[in-house]
Amino acid sequence: MLIVLDAGHGGYDAGAVNGNRQEKDDNLRMTLAIGRTLQSCGVNVLYTRDTDVFIPLMDRSRISNNAGADYFVSIHRNSSTSPQANGFEVHTYTTPTAESMRLAQNILQAAVTAGVQSNRGIKQSNLSVLRNTTAPAVLVEANFISNAMDNQLFDNYFEQMVQNIADGILKTAGVSCDGTGGLPGGGGNPGGGSTNIDTIRNIQKVLNQRYGTGLVVDGIWGPASRRALIRGLQTELNRLGANLVVDGVWGPRTRAAIPLLRRGSTGNLVYLMQCALYVKGYTVALDGIFGADTERAVRQFQQDHRLGADGIAGPATMEKLFT
């Protein structure tokens, strides 16, 4: 089974823009996270791009066709001149195959259960990547980048939307995943067999128990949970003598206090780093032990964010993880 994932736009082609937010970045972030989720279920994934580069439209289809892909999924953010326009939709070609329609329906049905203001349905469009790709192909418009609430939902429900889109692809492909490896960060809960939401809840519970963060344990990773994770980090750094204000705000003093975490490191700092990796969609055990799997996840994160991929979590890597 081979799924080709296509992150729309890239390089000098930013796609839709809203302030400092560029569609090409959201597309790539979501595409890579979906890919990791599919790979954790044993599915082979090929990206048309996995960095910020421009790929011509015909080349995107050519990559899929030459590889003999079983399915092709292109990820985009929608945009409108009306800031009120909102919602999630999936596109097929104007004369879609039955399998393309089934793929579109499964993705749409799964995705609209998380982080969506409105279900805009399935559209039929004469788009190049749909017209020229041999495999059953769809183009996903994951919320409007031009709508403030859609952007907030995209960020706050990112992990769940990634999981749901992946679920729609897996359902179409007839691939079952037992839940221990089929989620972003799958298998991260030492208890095993948890869902993504359950693992987020466990992280929130630990933050409350260890650091008194007062989070609502709802399985939603939003701004409050991100601040709580930084508060936990600041608390642990203070135990090493950092003398930081524990305010959940990443600043230069927090960055300066970061020690080097590497293979063989253990403890709460490693656990918090693993949580930061997990919520960003990287497969890692949440056990406070910096072993081989954690090192691989750190290297992958560093590669994805154009950091030196040495597998050592220092100030630059931790800043990207926690902000």
C-alpha positions as CSV (number, residue, x, y, z in Angstrom):
1,M,0.0,0.0,0.0
2,L,1.5,3.4,-1.0
3,I,-0.1,6.7,-0.2
4,V,1.2,9.8,-1.9
5,L,0.7,12.9,0.3
6,D,1.0,16.3,-1.4
7,A,1.6,19.5,0.6
8,G,0.1,22.3,-1.5
9,H,2.3,25.2,-2.6
10,G,5.8,25.7,-1.2
11,G,9.0,27.7,-1.8
12,Y,8.2,31.0,-3.5
13,D,4.6,30.0,-3.8
14,A,3.2,30.8,-0.4
15,G,-0.4,30.0,-1.3
16,A,-3.0,32.0,0.7
17,V,-1.7,34.4,3.3
18,N,-3.2,35.9,6.4
19,G,-0.8,38.2,8.2
20,N,2.3,36.2,9.0
21,R,0.5,33.0,8.4
22,Q,1.3,31.3,5.0
23,E,-0.7,28.4,3.6
24,K,2.4,26.5,2.4
25,D,3.6,26.2,6.1
26,D,0.2,24.9,7.4
27,N,0.0,22.5,4.4
28,L,3.4,21.0,5.1
29,R,3.0,20.7,8.8
30,M,-0.3,18.8,8.4
31,T,1.0,16.7,5.5
32,L,4.0,15.5,7.5
33,A,1.9,14.7,10.6
34,I,-0.6,12.7,8.5
35,G,2.3,10.9,6.9
36,R,3.8,9.9,10.3
37,T,0.4,8.7,11.4
38,L,-0.1,6.5,8.4
39,Q,3.5,5.2,8.6
40,S,2.9,4.2,12.3
41,C,0.1,1.9,10.9
42,G,2.5,0.2,8.5
43,V,1.5,2.2,5.4
44,N,4.1,3.3,3.0
45,V,4.1,7.1,2.4
46,L,5.7,9.2,-0.3
47,Y,5.7,13.0,-0.1
48,T,5.7,15.2,-3.2
49,R,7.6,17.6,-0.9
50,D,8.8,17.3,2.7
51,T,10.5,20.7,2.9
52,D,9.7,24.3,1.9
53,V,10.4,24.0,-1.8
54,F,8.3,24.7,-5.0
55,I,7.1,21.7,-6.9
56,P,5.3,22.3,-10.3
57,L,1.8,20.9,-10.4
58,M,2.5,18.4,-13.2
59,D,5.5,17.1,-11.2
60,R,3.2,16.4,-8.3
61,S,1.1,14.1,-10.4
62,R,4.1,12.6,-12.1
63,I,5.6,11.6,-8.7
64,S,2.5,9.8,-7.8
65,N,2.0,8.2,-11.2
66,N,5.6,7.0,-11.5
67,A,5.5,5.5,-8.0
68,G,2.3,3.6,-8.8
69,A,0.5,5.1,-5.8
70,D,-2.7,3.5,-4.5
71,Y,-4.1,6.9,-3.3
72,F,-3.2,10.5,-3.7
73,V,-4.2,13.2,-1.1
74,S,-3.3,16.9,-1.5
75,I,-3.5,19.0,1.6
76,H,-4.5,22.7,1.4
77,R,-6.0,25.6,3.5
78,N,-8.9,27.4,1.9
79,S,-9.2,31.2,1.6
80,S,-11.9,33.8,0.7
81,T,-12.2,37.6,0.3
82,S,-15.0,37.2,2.9
83,P,-13.5,36.8,6.4
84,Q,-16.8,35.0,7.4
85,A,-16.3,32.1,5.0
86,N,-15.4,29.0,7.0
87,G,-15.4,25.2,7.1
88,F,-13.8,22.0,5.7
89,E,-14.3,20.6,2.3
90,V,-12.8,17.9,0.0
91,H,-12.4,18.1,-3.8
92,T,-12.5,15.4,-6.4
93,Y,-12.1,15.7,-10.2
94,T,-15.1,16.8,-12.2
95,T,-15.7,13.2,-13.3
96,P,-14.5,11.3,-10.2
97,T,-14.0,7.6,-10.0
98,A,-16.0,5.6,-7.5
99,E,-12.8,5.1,-5.4
100,S,-12.0,8.8,-5.4
101,M,-15.5,9.6,-4.2
102,R,-15.2,6.9,-1.5
103,L,-11.8,8.4,-0.4
104,A,-13.4,11.9,-0.3
105,Q,-16.4,10.8,1.7
106,N,-14.3,8.9,4.3
107,I,-12.0,11.8,4.8
108,L,-14.8,14.3,5.1
109,Q,-16.9,12.2,7.4
110,A,-14.0,11.7,9.8
111,A,-12.5,15.2,9.6
112,V,-15.6,17.2,10.3
113,T,-15.9,15.6,13.8
114,A,-13.0,17.7,15.1
115,G,-12.2,21.4,14.8
116,V,-14.6,22.4,12.0
117,Q,-17.1,25.3,12.0
118,S,-19.0,23.9,9.0
119,N,-19.1,20.9,6.7
120,R,-18.8,22.3,3.2
121,G,-19.1,18.9,1.6
122,I,-17.5,17.4,-1.5
123,K,-16.8,19.6,-4.5
124,Q,-15.9,18.5,-8.0
125,S,-13.1,20.6,-9.5
126,N,-11.0,20.6,-12.6
127,L,-7.7,20.9,-10.6
128,S,-4.4,19.8,-12.1
129,V,-3.4,17.4,-9.4
130,L,-6.8,15.7,-9.6
131,R,-7.0,15.7,-13.4
132,N,-3.5,14.4,-14.1
133,T,-3.1,11.9,-11.3
134,T,-3.8,8.2,-12.1
135,A,-4.5,7.0,-8.6
136,P,-7.8,7.9,-6.8
137,A,-7.1,11.5,-5.9
138,V,-8.6,14.1,-3.6
139,L,-7.7,17.6,-2.5
140,V,-8.5,18.6,1.1
141,E,-9.2,22.2,2.1
142,A,-8.6,22.1,5.9
143,N,-10.4,25.2,7.1
144,F,-10.1,28.8,5.9
145,I,-6.8,30.6,6.5
146,S,-8.8,33.8,6.0
147,N,-11.1,33.1,9.0
148,A,-9.8,33.8,12.5
149,M,-11.9,31.1,14.2
150,D,-10.9,28.5,11.5
151,N,-7.2,29.2,12.2
152,Q,-7.8,28.8,16.0
153,L,-9.6,25.5,15.4
154,F,-6.8,24.4,13.0
155,D,-4.2,25.0,15.7
156,N,-6.2,23.8,18.8
157,Y,-7.6,20.6,17.2
158,F,-4.6,20.0,14.9
159,E,-3.6,16.5,16.3
160,Q,-7.2,15.3,16.2
161,M,-7.8,16.6,12.7
162,V,-4.6,14.9,11.5
163,Q,-5.7,11.6,13.1
164,N,-9.2,11.9,11.6
165,I,-7.9,12.6,8.1
166,A,-5.6,9.6,8.4
167,D,-8.4,7.5,9.7
168,G,-10.4,8.3,6.5
169,I,-7.5,7.3,4.3
170,L,-6.9,4.1,6.3
171,K,-10.6,3.2,6.1
172,T,-10.6,3.6,2.3
173,A,-7.4,1.6,2.0
174,G,-8.8,-1.2,4.2
175,V,-6.0,-0.9,6.7
176,S,-6.8,-1.4,10.3
177,C,-4.7,0.0,13.1
178,D,-4.9,-1.3,16.7
179,G,-4.4,2.1,18.3
180,T,-1.0,1.4,19.8
181,G,0.9,2.7,16.8
182,G,-1.7,4.4,14.6
183,L,-1.8,7.8,16.2
184,P,0.6,10.8,16.2
185,G,2.9,9.7,19.0
186,G,1.1,6.3,19.1
187,G,2.2,4.0,21.9
188,G,3.4,7.1,23.8
189,N,1.4,6.2,26.9
190,P,3.4,3.6,28.8
191,G,0.1,1.9,29.5
192,G,-0.3,1.3,25.8
193,G,-3.4,1.1,23.7
194,S,-4.6,4.6,24.3
195,T,-6.2,6.9,21.8
196,N,-4.8,10.3,20.9
197,I,-7.3,12.1,23.1
198,D,-6.6,9.8,26.0
199,T,-2.9,10.4,25.8
200,I,-3.4,14.2,25.8
201,R,-5.7,13.8,28.8
202,N,-2.9,11.8,30.6
203,I,-0.4,14.6,29.8
204,Q,-2.8,17.2,31.2
205,K,-3.4,15.1,34.3
206,V,0.4,14.8,34.9
207,L,0.9,18.5,34.4
208,N,-1.9,19.2,37.0
209,Q,-0.5,16.6,39.5
210,R,3.2,17.6,39.2
211,Y,2.9,21.4,38.7
212,G,-0.5,22.4,39.8
213,T,-1.4,23.9,36.4
214,G,-5.2,23.6,36.9
215,L,-5.9,22.4,33.4
216,V,-9.3,21.2,32.3
217,V,-8.6,17.5,31.4
218,D,-10.4,17.5,28.1
219,G,-7.9,15.9,25.7
220,I,-7.7,19.2,23.7
221,W,-4.2,20.6,23.2
222,G,-4.7,24.3,23.1
223,P,-3.0,27.5,24.4
224,A,-3.7,26.7,28.1
225,S,-2.0,23.3,27.7
226,R,0.9,24.8,25.9
227,R,1.4,27.3,28.7
228,A,1.1,24.6,31.3
229,L,3.8,22.6,29.6
230,I,6.2,25.6,29.7
231,R,5.3,26.1,33.3
232,G,6.3,22.5,34.0
233,L,9.6,23.1,32.2
234,Q,10.3,26.3,34.1
235,T,9.6,24.5,37.4
236,E,12.1,21.7,36.5
237,L,14.7,24.3,35.4
238,N,14.3,26.1,38.8
239,R,15.1,22.9,40.5
240,L,18.4,23.1,38.7
241,G,18.9,26.6,40.0
242,A,17.6,28.7,37.1
243,N,15.5,31.1,39.3
244,L,12.9,31.7,36.6
245,V,9.5,33.2,36.9
246,V,7.1,30.3,36.4
247,D,4.6,32.1,34.0
248,G,4.3,29.7,31.1
249,V,5.9,32.2,28.7
250,W,8.9,31.2,26.8
251,G,11.6,34.0,27.0
252,P,15.3,34.4,26.7
253,R,15.9,33.4,30.3
254,T,14.0,30.2,29.9
255,R,16.0,29.4,26.7
256,A,19.3,30.2,28.4
257,A,18.6,27.8,31.2
258,I,18.0,24.8,28.9
259,P,20.6,22.0,29.5
260,L,21.5,19.6,26.8
261,L,19.3,16.5,26.7
262,R,20.7,13.6,24.9
263,R,20.6,9.8,24.7
264,G,21.0,8.5,28.3
265,S,19.3,11.5,29.9
266,T,16.4,10.7,32.2
267,G,13.9,12.5,34.4
268,N,11.1,15.0,34.2
269,L,12.8,17.3,31.7
270,V,13.0,14.4,29.3
271,Y,9.4,13.6,29.9
272,L,8.3,17.2,29.2
273,M,10.4,17.2,26.0
274,Q,8.7,13.9,25.0
275,C,5.3,15.5,25.6
276,A,6.3,18.5,23.4
277,L,7.3,16.0,20.6
278,Y,4.1,14.0,21.0
279,V,1.7,17.0,20.7
280,K,3.5,18.1,17.6
281,G,2.9,14.7,16.0
282,Y,6.1,12.7,16.6
283,T,6.1,9.1,17.6
284,V,7.8,8.8,21.1
285,A,7.3,7.0,24.4
286,L,6.3,9.3,27.3
287,D,8.6,7.5,29.8
288,G,11.2,10.1,30.8
289,I,14.0,8.0,29.3
290,F,16.0,9.5,26.4
291,G,16.5,6.2,24.5
292,A,17.0,5.3,20.8
293,D,13.3,6.0,19.9
294,T,13.4,9.4,21.5
295,E,16.7,10.2,19.8
296,R,15.1,9.3,16.4
297,A,12.1,11.5,17.1
298,V,14.4,14.4,18.0
299,R,16.4,14.0,14.9
300,Q,13.2,13.8,12.7
301,F,11.9,17.0,14.4
302,Q,15.2,18.7,13.9
303,Q,15.2,17.8,10.2
304,D,11.6,18.9,9.7
305,H,12.5,22.3,11.3
306,R,15.8,22.8,9.6
307,L,17.9,22.4,12.7
308,G,21.2,20.6,13.1
309,A,19.9,17.0,13.2
310,D,22.3,15.7,15.9
311,G,19.6,14.1,18.1
312,I,20.5,16.4,21.0
313,A,17.8,18.6,22.5
314,G,19.5,21.9,23.3
315,P,18.1,25.5,23.5
316,A,17.3,25.9,19.8
317,T,15.5,22.5,19.5
318,M,13.6,23.1,22.8
319,E,12.6,26.5,21.7
320,K,11.0,25.1,18.5
321,L,9.4,22.4,20.5
322,F,7.8,24.5,23.2
323,T,6.8,27.6,21.1
